[in-house]
Amino acid sequence: MTRRSVRGAWAVLLTAVVVTAAAACTDDGGSPSGTVSKAASAVASVAASASAAAQEKLEGFKNGVNAGKDVKAGAVTEQGGRATTKITVTNSTDSAKSYIVQINFRDPSGNLLDSTVVTVDDVQPDTPKDATARSNRSLVGDITAEVGRALRH
């Protein structure tokens, strides 16, 4: 996938986020619980869009081999208004490899809040290499990060 198409995918995702958020904030004269329900629906929609964008990026990673056991996600911290986590990739093969890693951010109930993809290039055998995964939007509260999917080639 080219940088241009990745930027295009992010532009589409950002547009979906803005439209969904705007729809959730409109005043339809409904009850406060209706507004909360709309907001929850908007969050679910945004998370689903982010997850779909992440899956599309993973599918563009040619000849990838499942490498989930090679990747660990750390604790979530806030950095620049975004949820971040350090991911550590330890290449279990005998030659340098590149990895693409999907990181899912979840709330305490396990609900998916956001998903992002990080590429880690030139990971040497048996040598851990760190990268940082950042959420696509501001996330607050007790957020956890998990490796959704990891591929190497």
Disulfide bonds with the S-S distance in Angstrom:
none
